[in-house]
Amino acid sequence: MNVTYQSTRGSESGITASQAILKGLASDGGLFVPDHFPKLDKTVEELIPMNYREVAYEVMKLFLTDFTAKELKDCISKAYDKKFDTDEIVPIHRALTGYYMELYHGPTLAFKDMALTMLPHLMTTAAKKNHDDKEIVILTATSGDTGKAALAGFADVPGTKICVFYPKKGVSPFQELQMVTQKGKNVKVVGINGNFDDAQTGVKQIFTDEALRAEMAKKGMQFSSANSINIGRLVPQIVYYVWAYTRLVKEDIIRNGEEINFSVPTGNFGDILAGYYAKQLGVPIRHLICASNINNVLTDFFETGIYDKNREFFVTQSPSMDIVVSSNLERLIYHISGGDAQLTADLMERLRVRGSYEISAEMRDKLTDFIAGYADEGQTAREMRALFYDGNYLIDPHTAVASGVWEYYREKKNDWTRTVVVSTASPFKFAWTVLAALGKDPDAPGIDLEKELSELSGLPIPKQVLEVRKAPVLHNEICNRDRLSMELEVRSFLGM
């Protein structure tokens, strides 16, 4: 049965996958969700001999049902190629009692590459399928990793432009350097004087401005998104949960049918939602551990049923998780409400107006797939240190949050279910933070952070790091966090 898509807020339904990918966001501001969840039509035994590209096809074909087999396989082969520094694409590393799924072997050293090497090909294919000759304008907010991965994916792709907004003081120095050195005639990078939530709010407001969209249409342009609000970002992320399960069975770590946990460092809720979708496909997942840093709005939500963004915002050593408005949670709200679009729209309006909402007891009863916890700054640093010195394994601060929250949960609940920790970024992207956690002085005079980390760990400096260090800065724009200032930057970029 074909899967179609509908808005979480009710204004659109019966939308094909290719149409949903092109639109990015529904016209009412809602997110596109599948009208039903398909089931895997290949057994684990059939999936085990497959490589990552083949597993990707078997998963993605279930959700992108208006793409032909040839179109989808072509997109996959272009995405998961020599841009990745390992043929396996997603290796799984055992350290101490955990299994770490490394999603950072792509061109920008972060898990966003798993979807954003794919999205440009899906989007340009979708445009052809729908006979849409408008120029696609990608408008994106980033908390650090999405920006670079999207820029790298869309740079100089014909028929596209991409504009990325990021919090000027809310990403790591290396993340910022990755973005501001991005080459491409069709790219623009703007820092804002605010945090990620400000950037995300501004982008959503610009995105849903009907007058602006109409003005752009007259000039042959249309908005789309590379954030995980785009279903074309979310679907490729489902793949690696299926992949991880088949690898554990293949290596005789678990029996086929045995349940496992995933611990996921979580900010905008897209990555862990992909795990939830994988469970709906039939992957035997017991719990999805939603791991937050001290911006722990999601922990409070899962514990109380109340989502409240009216709280202090912290800039942490895990900046990609410094988020208090988790956009993809809207999709989960829609699913646990039984597909009640009006209720979902009402709750999102309460969030916009009051900054908070509360779900019903019946909805809370449907959250049993999730366990939530958070790690503070000290716990995050201690986890990096313990895993390196006791397990001979180097991780970044985001992965440390997920690992630390899982360790705490396991001890507290005595849950010894095999657990895969989702490792989302290379430690070399956060060399200063990792070195400090390992007891070194990253501010010592003349220190070369990446070289020091390489010598300490015995790991080579990734070539992507070396390339960025030598690249000239090409983007210096900074604007205020209000919607008008951001829109002026977009208009200037588009020549409007």
C-alpha positions in Angstrom: 0.0 0.0 0.0 1.3 3.4 -0.9 2.2 5.7 1.9 1.0 9.3 1.6 1.6 12.2 4.0 -0.6 14.6 5.9 0.0 17.7 8.1 0.1 17.2 11.8 -2.2 20.3 12.0 -4.8 19.0 9.5 -4.7 21.3 6.4 -3.2 18.9 4.0 -3.5 15.1 3.3 -2.9 12.7 0.5 0.4 14.3 -0.2 3.0 12.1 -2.0 6.4 11.6 -0.6 8.0 13.6 -3.3 5.6 16.5 -2.8 6.2 16.4 1.0 9.9 16.6 0.4 9.6 19.5 -1.9 7.3 21.4 0.4 9.4 20.7 3.5 6.7 22.2 5.8 3.0 22.1 5.5 1.2 25.3 4.6 -0.4 25.5 8.1 3.0 25.2 9.8 2.5 21.5 10.6 4.9 18.7 9.8 4.3 15.9 7.3 3.7 12.5 8.8 2.9 9.2 7.1 -0.8 8.2 6.9 0.2 4.8 8.2 3.3 2.9 9.3 4.4 0.2 6.8 6.2 -3.0 8.0 9.5 -4.3 6.9 8.9 -6.8 4.1 12.3 -8.4 4.4 13.3 -10.5 7.4 16.3 -9.9 9.5 17.9 -13.0 7.9 17.4 -11.4 4.5 18.8 -8.1 5.6 21.9 -9.4 7.3 23.9 -10.2 4.1 23.1 -6.7 2.7 25.4 -3.7 2.7 24.3 -0.3 4.1 23.1 0.9 0.7 21.0 -2.2 0.2 19.4 -1.9 3.6 18.8 1.8 3.0 16.8 0.9 -0.1 14.7 -1.8 1.7 13.8 0.7 4.4 13.3 3.9 2.4 11.2 2.2 -0.4 8.5 1.7 2.3 8.1 5.4 3.0 9.0 7.0 -0.4 6.5 5.0 -2.4 6.1 7.3 -5.4 9.9 7.0 -6.1 10.7 4.2 -8.6 13.2 1.6 -7.6 15.7 3.1 -10.1 15.2 6.6 -8.8 15.7 5.6 -5.2 18.7 3.4 -5.8 20.3 6.1 -7.8 19.8 8.6 -4.9 21.2 6.1 -2.5 24.3 5.3 -4.5 25.1 9.0 -5.0 24.7 9.7 -1.3 26.6 6.8 0.3 29.8 6.7 -1.8 33.4 7.7 -1.3 32.4 10.8 0.7 32.4 8.4 3.6 35.7 7.3 5.0 34.7 3.7 5.6 33.1 1.2 3.2 30.8 0.1 6.1 29.3 3.6 6.2 28.1 3.1 9.8 30.5 1.0 11.9 29.4 -0.2 15.4 32.2 -0.2 18.0 32.0 -2.1 21.3 33.5 -0.2 24.3 33.1 -1.6 27.9 29.5 -2.8 28.0 28.0 -0.6 25.3 27.8 -0.6 21.5 28.5 2.8 19.8 26.9 3.4 16.5 29.3 5.8 14.7 27.3 8.1 12.4 30.1 10.5 11.8 32.1 9.0 9.0 30.7 11.4 6.3 32.1 14.6 4.8 31.2 16.9 7.8 32.0 14.4 10.6 28.4 14.4 12.0 25.3 12.2 11.9 23.5 14.8 9.8 25.5 13.5 6.8 23.5 10.3 6.9 20.5 12.3 5.7 21.9 15.4 4.1 24.1 13.6 1.6 20.8 12.0 0.5 18.3 15.0 0.6 19.6 17.0 -2.4 19.2 13.9 -4.6 15.8 13.2 -3.3 14.8 16.8 -3.7 16.0 17.2 -7.3 14.4 13.9 -8.2 11.2 15.0 -6.6 11.2 18.2 -8.6 11.5 16.3 -11.8 8.8 13.9 -10.8 6.4 16.8 -10.2 7.4 18.7 -13.3 8.4 21.6 -11.0 10.9 23.9 -12.6 11.0 26.5 -9.8 14.4 27.1 -8.1 14.4 25.4 -4.7 15.5 27.7 -1.9 16.6 25.8 1.2 16.0 27.8 4.3 17.5 26.2 7.4 18.3 27.0 11.1 21.2 25.0 12.7 22.4 24.3 16.2 25.8 23.3 14.7 25.9 20.3 12.5 22.9 20.5 10.2 24.2 23.8 8.7 27.5 22.5 7.4 26.0 19.1 6.3 23.2 20.9 4.4 25.6 23.4 2.9 28.0 20.7 1.8 25.1 18.7 0.3 23.5 21.5 -1.7 26.6 23.5 -2.7 26.4 24.2 -6.4 23.6 21.7 -6.9 21.8 23.1 -10.0 18.3 24.6 -9.4 18.9 25.2 -5.7 20.0 27.9 -3.3 20.7 27.4 0.4 20.6 30.0 3.3 21.6 28.8 6.8 21.1 30.8 10.0 23.1 29.8 13.1 23.5 31.2 16.6 26.7 33.3 16.5 27.8 32.3 20.0 26.0 29.0 20.2 28.1 26.6 18.2 31.6 25.3 18.6 34.5 27.3 17.0 35.1 24.4 14.6 31.4 24.1 13.7 31.4 27.8 12.9 34.5 27.5 10.8 33.0 24.6 8.9 30.1 26.8 7.9 31.8 30.2 7.2 34.4 28.6 4.9 31.8 26.8 2.7 32.3 27.3 -1.0 29.5 27.5 -3.5 27.9 30.2 -5.7 24.4 29.3 -4.3 25.1 29.4 -0.5 24.7 32.0 2.2 25.6 31.7 5.9 24.3 34.1 8.5 25.1 34.3 12.2 22.3 35.7 14.4 22.6 37.5 17.8 20.5 34.9 19.6 20.2 31.1 20.2 19.1 28.2 18.1 15.5 28.6 19.1 15.5 32.2 17.9 16.9 31.0 14.5 14.4 28.2 14.2 11.5 30.4 15.1 12.5 33.0 12.5 13.0 30.4 9.8 9.5 28.9 10.5 7.9 32.4 10.3 9.6 33.3 7.1 8.8 29.8 5.7 5.0 30.1 6.3 4.7 33.8 5.1 2.2 33.4 2.3 2.9 36.8 0.8 6.6 36.2 0.6 6.0 32.7 -0.9 3.7 34.2 -3.5 6.3 36.9 -4.3 8.9 34.2 -4.7 6.7 32.1 -6.9 6.4 35.0 -9.4 10.1 35.0 -9.6 10.3 31.2 -10.1 11.4 30.2 -6.6 10.0 28.1 -3.8 11.1 27.4 -0.2 12.0 24.0 1.1 13.8 22.8 4.2 16.9 20.8 5.1 16.0 20.6 8.8 14.6 17.4 10.2 11.1 19.0 9.8 11.5 17.8 6.2 10.3 14.2 5.9 13.1 13.7 3.4 15.6 14.2 6.3 13.8 11.9 8.7 13.4 8.8 6.5 17.1 8.2 5.8 17.7 8.3 9.5 15.4 5.4 10.1 17.8 3.2 8.1 20.6 3.1 10.7 18.4 1.8 13.4 17.4 -1.2 11.2 21.1 -1.5 10.2 22.3 -1.6 13.8 19.9 -4.3 14.8 20.9 -6.5 11.8 24.6 -6.1 12.7 24.1 -7.1 16.3 22.3 -10.3 15.1 25.0 -10.9 12.5 27.8 -10.7 15.1 25.8 -13.1 17.5 25.6 -10.3 20.1 21.8 -10.8 20.3 19.4 -13.4 19.1 17.0 -12.5 16.2 13.9 -11.1 17.9 15.6 -10.1 21.1 14.9 -6.5 22.1 17.6 -3.8 22.4 17.7 -0.2 23.6 19.0 2.8 21.8 20.3 5.8 23.8 20.1 9.0 21.7 21.6 12.4 22.3 18.5 14.6 21.7 17.9 18.2 20.9 15.3 18.8 18.1 13.9 15.2 18.6 14.5 14.1 14.9 17.1 11.5 15.5 15.2 9.7 18.3 11.9 10.0 16.4 13.6 8.1 13.5 14.2 5.3 16.1 10.5 5.4 17.0 9.6 5.0 13.4 12.0 2.1 13.1 10.1 0.4 16.0 6.9 0.9 14.1 8.5 -0.9 11.1 9.0 -3.9 13.4 12.5 -3.5 14.7 12.5 -5.1 18.3 13.3 -2.0 20.3 12.5 -2.1 24.0 13.3 1.5 24.9 14.5 4.7 23.3 16.5 6.6 25.8 16.0 10.3 25.3 19.3 11.8 26.5 19.4 15.6 27.1 22.0 18.0 28.4 21.0 20.6 31.1 18.6 22.1 28.6 16.4 19.3 29.8 13.0 20.3 28.5 12.4 16.9 27.1 13.3 15.1 30.3 10.7 17.2 32.1 8.1 16.5 29.4 8.5 12.7 29.6 8.4 12.8 33.4 5.4 15.1 33.8 3.5 15.4 30.5 4.2 19.1 30.5 6.3 20.8 27.8 7.5 24.2 29.0 10.0 26.2 27.1 9.8 29.0 29.7 13.2 28.3 31.3 16.7 29.4 31.4 18.7 28.6 28.3 22.2 27.2 28.7 25.1 27.2 26.3 26.9 23.9 26.9 29.8 21.8 25.8 27.3 19.8 23.6 25.9 22.7 21.6 24.0 20.8 19.0 21.6 19.9 21.8 21.2 23.4 23.2 17.5 23.6 22.2 14.4 24.2 24.2 11.8 24.0 21.3 12.1 20.5 19.9 10.3 20.8 16.6 10.0 17.1 15.8 8.2 16.4 19.1 5.1 17.7 17.2 5.1 14.5 15.1 5.1 12.3 18.2 2.3 14.4 19.8 0.3 13.7 16.6 0.9 10.0 16.8 0.1 9.5 20.5 -3.1 11.6 20.1 -4.4 9.1 17.6 -3.9 11.4 14.7 -5.9 14.2 16.2 -4.7 17.1 14.0 -6.9 19.7 15.8 -5.6 18.8 19.2 -2.0 18.9 17.9 -2.6 22.3 16.3 -4.1 23.6 19.6 -1.2 22.3 21.6 1.3 23.9 19.2 -0.6 27.2 19.5 -0.4 27.1 23.3 3.3 26.5 23.0 3.6 29.6 20.7 1.4 31.8 22.9 2.0 30.6 26.4 5.3 28.8 26.0 3.9 25.5 27.4 1.3 22.8 27.0 0.2 19.7 28.8 -0.8 16.4 27.3 -3.6 14.1 28.6 -3.1 11.1 30.8 -4.2 8.9 27.9 -1.4 10.4 25.7 1.2 9.9 28.5 0.3 6.2 28.6 1.5 6.0 25.0 5.0 7.2 25.9 6.2 3.9 27.3 8.6 3.4 24.4 10.7 6.3 25.8 13.0 6.7 28.8 14.3 10.2 29.5 17.2 11.6 31.4 19.9 14.3 31.3 23.6 14.7 32.1 25.0 17.9 33.5 28.3 19.4 32.4 30.3 17.5 35.0 28.7 14.1 34.2 29.4 14.7 30.5 33.0 15.4 31.0 33.4 12.4 33.4 31.8 10.1 30.8 34.3 11.2 28.1 37.1 10.6 30.6 35.9 7.2 31.8 35.2 5.8 28.4 38.7 6.9 27.2 40.8 5.8 30.1 38.8 2.7 31.0 37.5 1.6 27.6 40.2 3.0 25.3 37.4 4.8 23.3 37.3 8.4 22.3 33.9 10.1 22.1 32.5 13.6 21.6 30.4 15.5 24.3 27.1 14.7 22.6 27.8 11.0 22.6 29.0 11.3 26.2 25.5 12.7 27.2 23.8 9.7 25.6 26.3 7.2 27.2 26.2 8.8 30.6 22.4 8.9 30.7 22.2 5.3 29.6 24.7 4.2 32.3 22.7 6.0 35.0 19.4 4.5 33.8 20.9 1.0 33.6 22.1 1.2 37.2 19.0 2.8 38.5 16.5 0.4 36.8 18.8 -2.6 36.6 18.1 -2.9 32.9 20.8 -4.9 31.3 19.2 -5.0 27.8 21.9 -4.7 25.1 22.1 -1.0 24.3 23.4 0.9 21.3 24.6 4.4 22.0 24.0 6.7 19.0 27.4 8.4 18.4 26.6 11.6 16.5 29.9 13.5 16.0 33.6 13.0 15.7 35.5 13.9 18.8 37.8 16.0 16.6 35.0 18.4 16.0 35.1 19.2 19.7 38.8 18.9 20.4 39.0 21.6 23.0 36.2 20.1 25.0 37.4 16.6 24.8 41.0 17.5 25.8 39.7 19.4 28.8 37.6 16.4 29.8 40.6 14.1 29.5 42.5 16.3 32.0 44.7 18.2 29.5 45.1 22.0 29.2 43.6 23.0 25.9 44.5 26.6 26.5 48.2 25.9 26.9 50.4 28.3 24.8 51.0 27.1 21.3 48.9 24.0 21.6 47.5 22.5 18.3 44.2 21.0 19.6 43.7 18.4 16.9 47.3 17.3 16.9 47.3 17.0 20.7 44.1 14.9 20.6 45.6 12.7 17.8 48.7 12.0 19.7 46.8 11.3 22.9 44.4 8.9 21.3 46.5 7.4 18.5 43.8 8.3 16.0 44.6 10.2 12.8 43.3 13.8 12.4 40.4 13.5 9.9 41.2 15.0 6.5 38.0 17.1 6.8 39.5 18.9 9.8 42.8 19.6 8.0 40.9 20.9 5.0 38.8 23.3 7.0 41.7 24.7 8.9 43.3 25.8 5.6 40.2 27.2 4.1 39.5 31.0 3.8 36.5 32.5 5.6 33.9 33.4 2.9 30.8 34.4 5.1 30.9 37.2 7.6 27.2 38.2 7.8 25.6 38.7 11.2 22.0 39.9 11.9 19.7 40.4 14.8 17.4 37.6 15.9 14.1 39.2 14.9 12.2 37.9 12.0 12.4 41.1 10.0 16.2 41.2 10.1 16.4 37.5 9.1 13.9 38.1 6.2 16.0 41.0 4.9 19.0 38.7 4.7 17.0 36.2 2.8 15.6 38.8 0.4 19.1 40.2 -0.2 20.4 36.6 -1.0 17.5 36.1 -3.4 17.8 39.5 -5.1 14.4 40.6 -3.9 
